């Protein structure tokens, strides 16, 4: 299960299909250096995303992987 405390890149590396989810939610900076260390919660807050909806979408993709 993915949690909001996981780093963005940790999740994308473990579940590559989640990159699409991040992009759909407006987080197009997956290649930036900050994404390596930033948690999902920090990224969501910085981009004004609904963390609950994002986590639900990420976990749905992770389970299907």
Order of alpha helices (4+ residues) and beta strands (2+ residues): alpha-alpha-alpha-alpha
